[in-house]
Amino acid sequence: MKRYSRNEPNPDKAALAALGKTVLARIEANANFYRLPVEKADIFALGGFMNESECARMRELIDQVARPSKAFSQTYSSAYRTSYSGDVDPWDPFVQKIQRRFDDVLGIPGEYGETIQGQRYLPGQEFRAHCDWFHTDAEYWPTEAQRGGQRSWTAMVFLNQVEEGGLTDFKALGYSIQPTMGVLLAWNNATRAGATNKWTLHAATPVVKGEKYIITKWYRTRKWG
């Protein structure tokens, strides 16, 4: 098993660059993907990734596992992430079908993917600005380095229409996305050179009216777990 030194600022750089290139080619070969009009990050949307009945079923599963969310870093305040979240059962046949769909559309080996996490936001709830990639100088990094390494791509699906609020806001890029049921949003957490990309900073803005459901699947640079 590979071991990392804390003196390595980006030990997964080569793997991030290689995987980024592979997935980018896969996405660009699919005419149904839409590239967001931003220059400093590779972010794409795909409509109809899940249909209405699939979204409804996933919302039911999220309601079964949702608990107050925790931010990955223990330094975050309790108000940093105020939604409810939980991992859906990876052995559920329906969940496995959606997992395979993620893998196929992005062209990433399934074993690189973390378990799908569901999130539910009620009025006033949010997830403040953050990046999905790991800080390699953080206390959690040695553990994450040995169970899959750096996060490469993020894949997220909106599961319902939100009455008001609940945007996915790429704050550093000045671009926000309104939740639309069934739409997949996917982005590379690294630059094409393999550096972790600070421009992927994003937030889930507070829901004003209604509720918001999403699922998120993060991919590592190698087998996760």
JOGI-V999218 format. One record per backbone hydrogen bond with DSSP energy under -0.5 kcal/mol. CO is the residue of the C=O (numbers start at 0). NH is the residue of the N-H. E is the energy in kcal/mol with one decimal. If there is no record, write none. Layout:
((CO;NH;E) (CO;NH;E))
This chain:
((4;7;-1.8) (6;8;-0.9) (7;10;-0.6) (9;12;-1.6) (11;15;-2.8) (12;16;-2.3) (13;17;-2.3) (14;18;-2.6) (15;19;-2.3) (16;20;-2.0) (17;21;-2.0) (18;22;-2.6) (19;23;-2.3) (20;24;-1.9) (21;25;-1.8) (22;26;-2.7) (23;27;-2.7) (24;28;-1.1) (26;29;-1.8) (28;30;-0.7) (29;32;-1.8) (31;46;-0.5) (33;44;-2.5) (35;37;-2.6) (40;42;-0.9) (41;187;-2.1) (42;35;-2.5) (43;185;-2.8) (44;33;-2.9) (45;48;-0.7) (45;183;-2.9) (50;54;-2.4) (51;55;-2.2) (52;56;-2.3) (53;57;-2.3) (54;58;-2.2) (55;59;-1.8) (56;60;-1.8) (57;61;-2.3) (58;62;-2.2) (59;63;-1.1) (60;64;-0.9) (61;64;-0.9) (61;65;-2.0) (66;84;-3.2) (72;75;-1.3) (76;79;-1.8) (79;127;-2.7) (82;68;-2.7) (83;119;-3.3) (84;66;-2.3) (85;117;-3.0) (88;91;-1.4) (91;95;-2.7) (92;96;-1.8) (93;97;-1.8) (94;98;-2.7) (95;99;-2.5) (96;100;-1.5) (97;101;-2.2) (98;102;-2.4) (99;103;-2.6) (100;104;-2.5) (101;105;-1.9) (102;106;-1.9) (102;107;-1.3) (108;111;-1.9) (109;112;-1.6) (110;223;-3.1) (111;219;-2.6) (115;87;-1.8) (116;215;-2.7) (117;85;-1.9) (118;213;-2.1) (119;83;-2.6) (120;211;-2.5) (121;124;-2.6) (121;206;-0.5) (124;206;-1.5) (125;81;-2.7) (125;82;-0.6) (126;203;-2.8) (129;201;-2.7) (133;135;-0.6) (134;137;-1.6) (137;140;-1.2) (139;142;-0.6) (139;143;-2.0) (140;144;-3.3) (141;145;-1.0) (142;146;-0.5) (143;146;-0.8) (143;148;-2.3) (144;147;-0.6) (146;224;-1.7) (147;220;-1.2) (147;221;-1.0) (149;220;-0.8) (151;188;-3.1) (152;218;-2.6) (153;186;-2.1) (154;216;-3.1) (155;184;-3.5) (156;214;-1.7) (157;181;-3.0) (163;207;-2.6) (163;208;-1.7) (166;168;-0.8) (166;204;-2.3) (167;169;-0.7) (167;176;-2.3) (168;170;-1.6) (168;202;-1.6) (169;172;-0.8) (169;173;-1.1) (169;174;-1.6) (174;169;-2.8) (176;167;-2.3) (179;182;-2.1) (181;48;-1.7) (181;49;-1.2) (182;157;-2.0) (183;45;-2.4) (184;155;-2.8) (185;43;-3.2) (186;153;-2.5) (186;188;-0.5) (188;196;-2.7) (190;193;-1.5) (194;190;-3.0) (195;197;-0.8) (196;199;-1.6) (197;200;-1.3) (200;171;-0.6) (201;129;-2.5) (202;168;-3.0) (202;204;-0.8) (203;126;-2.2) (205;165;-1.5) (206;123;-3.4) (208;163;-1.6) (209;122;-0.5) (211;120;-3.0) (212;158;-2.8) (212;159;-0.5) (213;118;-2.7) (214;156;-2.4) (215;116;-2.7) (216;154;-2.4) (217;113;-3.2) (218;151;-3.9))
